[in-house]
Amino acid sequence: MLVKNPKFEISAVSPKQYPKNNLPEIVLVGKSNVGKSSFINTMINRKKLARTSSEPGKTRQINFYNMDDLFYFVDLPGYGFSKMSKKEQEQVGNFIEEYLFSRKQIALIIFLIDIRHSPTVNDKLMYNYIISSKLPFIILANKADKIAITKVSDTVKALQKELNPIGDVPTFPFSSERKIYKNDVWKFLDDFLNI
């Protein structure tokens, strides 16, 4: 898919702020520094549409990015970042939960994991949380440029075996540096959305 006119539409913390149309939403979840904003920018060949930060935990709202009025990429605040106060963490957790369990437009969740590390306790909690939502999802093993290209395939398989041993969740490598992986993800999204 070639996205010609992507745009940031709105940041939201409650349902009354969500976009009012019925476009499908592809939701990005993962820990604070896993590269959700970089994923969006890489997929649409932009450098700064989704704001990236060297300081993890800056995203405190749900950000909706409109892709040519065909669908949204929705960037959720990352988890596992300790600089937020307990109260802030609770507030963010509550509006994420409200979004994931009430939003009918969610078509797919993209669960981003750092390919270099075994899934953390928080990653496993999020995985189980996504399973409980009963929404379709894929796993993206991000930062694949940080390991040797010859090890990517085996590392993705090992990651899938740990998180999803029965192998029923599509799992892809990804990198904002090595753009070779994005075509596979686009092909999946094109087929999935059928638009």
N, C-alpha and C positions, 0 to 999 in steps of 0.2 A: 504494500500500500504506500502511496505517495501522499503525504499530508502536506497540503499547500498553504493553509492558513490557520495554523494552530494558535490558540490564544488562551491566556490565563483568564478565567471567568470570575471566580469568587472564592474567598476563604470563608469557611462556615464552622460554627460550633453547635448549631441546633438545626432541626429539620426545617424551620421556617426560612432559613437562609440557603437551603439547597436549591440548585437550579430547578425551575418549574417545568421543564420539558420532560419527555420520557425517553431521552437518549440512553442507550446502554452505558453502563459505567464499569470500567476496568480498574480495579482497586489495587494499589500497591501497599503492601505491608512488609515490615522488616525492622530490624533494630536501627538505632539512630544514625549510624555511620555506614550503612550497608550500600548506599548509592541509589536511592529511589529517584531523586531529582536528576542525577546523571543518566539513569536509564531513560527517563522521558526525553531529555535533550538528545541523547544518542539516537533514539528511535525516530525522531522527527528532524534530525540534522540541524539542530539549533544549539547554540552554545549557552544561552542564558534565559530560555523561556521559563524553565523551572529553576528556581533559585537554589544554588548549591552553597553550602557553607563549610568552612574549615572547622567550625565549632559544632559538634554534634548536638542534637536536641533543640535546634532553632525552630523547627516546624512545630507549632503548638495548635494549629488549626487544620481542618480538612480542606485541602486545596484542589479545586476542580479546574482541569485543563481541557478546553473544548477542541476536539480534533475535527475540523471542517464540518461541524454540525452532524457528524456521523456517530461519534461516541465521545466519552470523556475518559481521560486518565485521571484517577483520583488518588492523590498522595496523602496517606494518613500519617499523623505524627509517629515518629519512631519510638520504640520501647527500649528499656534497659539503660536509660541515661540518667545518672544519679544527681545531676545538678538541679533538676526540678525539685521543688519542695514536695513533701508528701501530699499536701493539699492540691498542688498543681497536677501531680501524677494522678491523683484520684479524679480530678475534674476531666483531664484529658482521657483517662480510661473510660469514664462514663459516657462522654460524647462519641468516642470510637465505638463502644458497645452499642449505643443507641443507633448509630449509623449502620453498623454491620447487620443488626438484627431487625431493623425496621425498613430499610431502604429497598424498595421493590425493583429499582432500576439496576441493581448490581448484577452484572452478567458474569463476571469472572474476577477472581482474586489472584494476583501475582504475588507469591510469597518469596521475597528475596533473602538469600542466605549468603554469607561470605564463604566462597569456595575454599579458602585457606584454612578454615577452622571447623572442627566438629560442631554440630549444633549445640548452642548453649541451653541452659535450663529454660531461659526466656523464649528461645526459638522453639523448643519442644512444647512449651505452654501455648505459644501462638499457633503452632501446628495443630494441636488438639482443639484449640478454640475455633480455628477455621473448619476443622472436621465437624465440630458441633453445630456450626452455622448451616451445614448442609449445602453450601454454595460451591459451584465448580471452581477449581483452582489449579494452578501450575506452580512448580517450584523453579526458581531461577537461581542458579549458582553463579553469583556475581563476582566481579574482580578476577576473572579468569586470566587476565594479563599478568597477574601477580605470581603465577606458577608457570612452569615450562609447558609449552603447547602440547608436547608429547604426553604430559600427565593429565591433561584436562579431562579426557574421556573417562579414564579410570577413577579420577577423583569425583567426578559427577556420579558415577555408578556407586561409589562407596558412600557418598552423601545420601543418595536415594535409598540405599540399603539400610542406612541408619534411621532415616526419618520415615520412609515409606517402604518397608520391606516387601510388601506384596506387589509393589511396582505399578500401581494403578493410577498414579498421579504423574502426568507428563513433567519431565525435568530437563531443563536446558542450561547449558553454560551461557554466560554473558559477560561482556566487557565493554566499557565505554572507550577503551583504548583500541582493542582489537575488534573492529567493526564486523568481522567475518560471521559473528554469531547472530547478528540482529535479523538477517534474512529468515533464519529458521523460526525466530519468534514471530516475525510479521506473518509468515506463512500460517503458523498456528492461529494467530489472531484473526487473520482474514477468513480462514476456514470456519473458525468458531463463531465470529460475528455474522458471517455471510452477508456482508454489505458491499 
